Amino acid sequence: FPPEMGVTWTRPEGGLFLWVTVPEHINTAELFFEAIRHKVAFVPGEPFYANGGPPETLRFSYSLPTPDQLDDGASRVAAAMAAYRATLGQAVA
């Protein structure tokens, strides 16, 4: 993800998923449908919190894809974010 997109992520020490946080104005449950249009998927993070969590989180699986597929997936999610932001009337980074 380009730094200007405001995306951060964890550096996992194990497990199967990378936790990603996007800017606050992006609801990943809504972004999910835009991502599908870009032929990529992720799991919105909010349901993984006991009492509901921030809607700007997501889980990105890294257990099966190759490094090249992960790069492509991240690029597709970034493109989906840009398209989603455009629907919100916000400048696209």
Stockholm file with secondary structure:
# STOCKHOLM 1.0

chainA/1-93         FPPEMGVTWTRPEGGLFLWVTVPEHINTAELFFEAIRHKVAFVPGEPFYANGGPPETLRFSYSLPTPDQLDDGASRVAAAMAAYRATLGQAVA
#=GR chainA/1-93 SS CCGGGCCEECCCSSSSEEEEECCTTCCHHHHHHHHHHTTCCCEESGGGSTTCCCTTEEEEECSSSCHHHHHHHHHHHHHHHHHHHHHTTCCCC
#=GC SS_cons        CCGGGCCEECCCSSSSEEEEECCTTCCHHHHHHHHHHTTCCCEESGGGSTTCCCTTEEEEECSSSCHHHHHHHHHHHHHHHHHHHHHTTCCCC
//
